[in-house]
Amino acid sequence: MVKPIMRDPLFLAQKSEPATEADKQVVQELLDTLKANQDRCVGMVANMIGVRKNIIVVAAGPFMFAMINAKLTKKKGAFKTEESCLSLDGVRPCIRYKEIEVDYLDQDFTPQHGKYSGWTAQIIQHELDHVAGIVI
């Protein structure tokens, strides 16, 4: 089910709570909402649909995947950039890393470890900021 996009800065500034298997429907709703907004969005987090859970989804080319309770474990190659967000107006400066490693649970709640670089790494970092209540 496609959900409306949350734009309340006070809600978005709250830290997310760990997700559990009881949140599987939220994962699907987030994937559906990302797909419906794919023309203007490459990643989303559950708080963008009004749910304060640590769930992010990423569109990497034709593929979409979920990362549940994701934790950044390594980062390398800091750079300055600017980003926009579906929940906010305008563009804001930020620092990102060219290469990252992340521990997370996949959509089936199976533990995973991923290495990401470039654009996909940047998307994941943006969404991890959201989970932490950091809105660029």
C-alpha positions in Angstrom: 0.0 0.0 0.0 1.3 3.4 -1.0 1.5 5.8 2.0 1.6 9.6 2.0 5.0 11.3 2.6 5.6 12.7 6.1 6.8 16.3 6.0 6.6 17.2 9.7 10.1 18.2 10.8 9.5 17.5 14.5 8.4 13.9 13.7 11.3 13.4 11.2 13.8 14.6 13.9 12.9 11.7 16.2 15.2 8.7 16.3 13.7 5.4 15.0 13.2 2.3 17.2 14.5 -1.1 16.2 12.1 -3.0 13.9 10.9 -6.5 14.6 9.3 -9.2 12.5 5.9 -7.7 13.5 6.9 -4.7 11.2 7.0 -6.8 8.0 4.0 -4.9 6.6 5.8 -1.6 7.1 8.7 -3.0 4.9 6.2 -3.8 2.1 4.4 -0.4 2.5 7.8 1.4 2.3 8.8 -0.6 -0.9 5.4 0.2 -2.4 5.7 3.9 -1.6 9.3 4.1 -3.0 8.1 2.4 -6.2 5.3 4.9 -6.5 7.8 7.8 -6.1 10.7 6.4 -8.0 10.6 9.2 -10.6 11.7 11.6 -7.8 13.1 9.4 -5.0 15.9 6.8 -4.7 15.5 5.8 -1.0 13.1 6.0 1.9 12.9 5.3 5.6 9.9 4.3 7.6 9.6 7.6 9.4 8.9 9.2 5.9 5.6 7.2 6.0 4.9 8.0 9.6 6.4 5.0 11.3 9.4 5.4 13.7 11.1 2.1 12.9 14.6 1.4 11.7 13.7 0.3 8.2 15.2 1.8 5.0 14.6 0.9 1.3 16.9 1.7 -1.5 16.5 1.8 -5.3 19.7 0.8 -7.0 19.1 0.9 -10.7 16.2 -1.5 -11.4 16.6 -3.2 -8.0 14.9 -2.2 -4.7 16.0 -3.7 -1.4 15.2 -3.2 2.3 17.7 -2.8 5.1 16.3 -3.4 8.6 18.0 -2.3 11.8 21.0 -1.2 9.6 24.2 -0.1 11.3 27.1 1.5 9.5 30.3 -0.5 10.4 32.9 1.1 8.2 33.3 4.3 6.1 36.1 5.6 3.9 36.7 8.5 1.6 34.8 11.5 3.0 33.5 14.1 0.5 31.3 17.1 0.5 28.1 17.1 -1.5 24.5 18.4 -1.6 21.3 16.4 -1.3 17.6 16.9 -1.5 14.9 15.0 0.3 11.3 14.1 -0.6 10.3 15.2 3.0 12.0 18.6 2.6 12.1 21.5 0.2 15.4 22.6 -1.3 19.0 21.2 -1.3 21.3 21.0 1.7 25.1 20.5 2.1 26.4 17.3 3.8 29.4 15.0 4.2 29.2 11.5 2.8 31.7 8.6 2.3 32.6 7.0 -1.0 32.7 3.5 0.5 30.8 2.0 3.4 30.0 -1.3 5.1 26.7 -2.0 6.7 25.3 -4.8 8.9 21.5 -5.2 8.6 18.6 -7.6 8.3 17.1 -8.3 4.9 13.4 -8.4 4.2 13.2 -11.9 5.6 15.0 -10.7 8.8 18.1 -12.7 7.8 21.4 -11.0 9.0 23.5 -9.5 6.1 26.7 -7.6 5.7 27.1 -5.4 2.6 29.8 -3.3 1.1 28.6 -0.3 -0.9 30.2 2.5 -2.9 29.3 5.5 -5.0 25.7 6.5 -5.4 24.3 3.5 -3.6 26.5 4.2 -0.6 25.3 7.9 -0.6 21.7 6.9 -0.6 22.1 4.5 2.3 24.0 7.1 4.3 21.1 9.6 3.7 18.6 7.1 4.9 20.7 6.1 7.9 20.7 9.8 8.9 16.9 9.8 8.8 16.8 6.7 11.1 19.0 8.7 13.6 16.7 11.7 13.4 19.1 13.7 11.3 17.4 15.5 8.5 19.7 17.2 6.0 
